[in-house]
Amino acid sequence: MHSSGHEVPLMMSDYRSVSADYRIFSYIMLGPKYSSDVKELAAQASSRPYGSEILQLSDILEHDDNEKLITEYTSCMVNDFRELKCPPYESWYTERTIYGRVVGNLMQLYSKYGIHPQKELPDHISTEMEFVSFLYFVQQVEEANNFVNKHIINWAPKLAMDIIANAKGNYTRLIGVSLTRFIEREKGRLKVNY
């Protein structure tokens, strides 16, 4: 829901910055195997409200034991002994299923731009964030803003809270905290009240 009818106007170069933020979160949400991509983009986000957490994440990814981080990420985001606590899929948060109806809608939208997700499922938070990054990068601003409002802001805050609540260490906790701050910034930028 918009509290006013319009989002805060940005200069075109600012949309490149927003694009870069969505790109780094796309990599963060994929886990430790994309640590070099996070490190490469971390400095660009250092001045943002979530920049401190991203720099800490980058430092952890660079210096901590990779196997330990993979285990921490997997037990929080992929599977735990008895249950999946933080499934990073829109279908889970909006329909309580994996690969739900929203996937068809997303695939239609992705196909419009010739995009065919390959790293993750179409409704994985990383896939959605990479798509938004692409839209801002190619200056499809209205489409990007609509997608953020309809999809990411609709379910990712709950995912972020679940990650914080189920974090298995500082690495996953920082993922949840930085995601929360990022989404709050986006709500403010788009003037969204939820």
C-alpha angles and dihedrals in degrees: 000000000000118000088200125022097251143047122240107277115244132192114251091251088056089060089059086057091049088048090054091050092054089047094054091048089050088059095041091054092053092064137233097327088077095051094124090055091050091048092049092054101033097090091055090059097043094103094051124099087256095040095104091056092047091052089049090049090050090050092049091048091051099045110024125083108278094214090053090051093048090052092048093048094044095049091050103036109019109030143331128199096276109009148010106254104180110022104184094217128114090216090061094053098040103032105016091237138092117248094012133169093289090069092069091051091049093048091053090052094045091047090055086068096038092253122147113181113231109163096057143353116296093255097046109121090238092055092048092048092048089052092051089048089054093048093052091044092055089043097248087143100159092048090048093049091048091049092050091050096044098041121012100036089043096064115359095082089063090048090051091051090048091051091052092046093048100034113144093202145339093296096060092037089057090050090056095044095047091046090051092051092045093052091046089054090049092050088053093046091050093037094237124164117198 
